[in-house]
Amino acid sequence: MQVICPECGTKKYLSPHRWRCACGGAYEPVQPNFFTVNSSDPSLWRFYRMFGVDFKTPHVSMGNVCTPLLPVQIKDRKVNLKLEYISPTGSFKDRGTAVMINILANQGARHVIDDSSGNAGASVAAYATRAGMTVDIFVPSYASPAKQSQIAIYGVTIHPVPGPRAAAKQAAFEAAVGEAVLASHAYHPGFLAGQQSVAWEIWEQLGGKVPDWYVVPVGQGVHLLGAWLGFSMLKHLGLSRKVPRMIAVQPKLLAPIKHALALGLTEVPEVPVNQASIAEGLAIASPVRGKRILQAIRESHGDCVTVEEEQIQAAQQQAAQKGFYIEPTSAAAIAALDTVFQMARKDDCIVVPLTGSGLKGTPKAANPLAAGSNQSAA
């Protein structure tokens, strides 16, 4: 895989231990100057040529297929929900993990490391275990017990790390030595390549069109950034006339993207955390690819919307009453729709990815703040 550092412009051929640029920047996949799909393949791998990988057939598969895009009525508006939570491990992370782990398997990696608050850890654990790899996952000790249990059930070694979210990240960095490879959902360009596929699927499902608005919860922001890169490729190749307005959603308790946008910054400085949100998947005080996320939002004429804890709870229940059982992190995007409706025209096409299953933890609508009120996050 050919990669490029957006910070310094360095181009490299990706190797297992070269997971970030010498300047500290996070590599991105070099974008192909074409768009082609193997229409006979219903799986994620129909886009294999777009991923820039050196193989046609994946070493390991969990059966990833196109996720449904369903129109629903929310208040007086039509919204299209992309059901990412029906992925094999219950979250959108499977798109990126499927590509990342197959790249690492092709490179001969046998032992992988990641840090995660839950969903990415479970996804890496499942795919890497299926690929026959040894796996160590570092999680913040406050992470949802259900998510920790899901990670552990795959037979991997799970390391709960006390303290803020950043402590688990540092512990993973320190463990990635010798033959152990960092399979980071935040840093690995293969993970970002896989996330682009959500944009291409939506384009297919909308009959060769892209939505006007794309509303997504943002922690590390790899979904938003991947979708933006995917939609931007379609526009660059003349397959669409525009890129959707990218709307990042964060809890008011922890909103570094909103903070950076409000101050007109080009970087995302770390913000202090005084209380944890029930949307624990968004507990990132300074996202690795923050500079690019700000660029994606600004260039698409998007924004960052913040939501209160009570709005997240209400949105989780609202989604459930329409048949969608999602975790609070996903519900944050539903909670932001009132604000988006005020910005959008009545007939605009709005897409919201439902990123994680409600089975990941105790329903917060029934037990509002039990799993977050006394926690510390980074």
Steps between C-alpha positions, in 0.01 A plus 500: 500500500628844404446759774550872538544723803264799476725693737827495303407338169731201542399195296596150610417138441330385818681249720364335819715704740477831312161596638559874496726748324838604639351850545230353727219531248245226439533342155210493256456265202601648165173556317462318165410705195218267399186342641420137438279246675478123465121495475485119521637512857243608763764539770721787606772358275321606183696825564836326536663695217397825667673399825841498333586153635738251341254210499162427344365242745505574875693265726218511753135597467217549745243530223475880492224598260333826403306643796141617442408864441148544632279812474316593821280787608642707785258775594398646162820406318622199305837372617700209358655276766806293402492188718871459570428323829396181318866442410651171628620636838219752541666826394622702202860423601481173304545684169839630597607194696424264212742688273762570767526142628515358148784738415687396815437130429632547147811663650554203732401659832427242770453713813293821507435771758222759520350739753127556508205604713313197367376474142835514322650259752222247442533536124879458499473207742249317279674550166854449628403186690333361189824575314692291756675794663587555865314808624543745790237770549552789743179658627424777748390326818171694498398355160160333480510154664301365205761626256785364711323164512455499124873566451598229747268233356716474189777356716728802476688665785320808626683760710279743697702817558409735789476871444402707197441366149848614391660261749376197304639650180842552657502147641427360153783704348743367758389139440545519121863385497685210340263290291191668648339733245278796583168436324362842587160604377612861555830480310497214249432623143338167411233566761432839343486341154231259617292782645480667159279217379200636690493800263518280191217277627278799572569636150391164358191482722390852405520416131829673423439800722641619831304644793486869583589439865696228677454500878741286700620470863868586531759371746817420307302600191614223264143444378447867414842530339467175307155596372627844397792350311267252329247765399782734391638229271161463333485876438860513375426226247184674380266237644322753721460876493567566865621371835243484780518750780681307770345546844707378794303429817658513845364511856518841665698338779787430259506691171856573383391531135238763585756683713756510218244614241369775726853637546584475130785257566658263248606252769290340774657570840421266788211619713452434873241246612305553818224243455459200269223477243276196470619497137825336609612430144549877459740535794791634293644828625729552199439282190807375315375630163350818642654733241351302211162478673488878527595522132223256403239697692608838366547397137160330496335804663405281793506558874529336838182463704513434873228323698403472864492170689123518533468544123713188442280297736183623331642429154593144595142437606364678193705275273387190690136598452566484127662158532869597521687393812817708511760593758516857640792593274280431195205673663701822523464540122121459524499757779672751271228484235290781650794733438568357154134544402534871576796524259368274223232558242181301531579273204871452570630143515638427848689180582583388856714191560390297802849405609459258791253247637310557822606151605843648573387610846220566748218703342561854623139596437398262778791578731601852394845573639594179678788415268665839474432743781807425710741408225809681387570541129776658297 
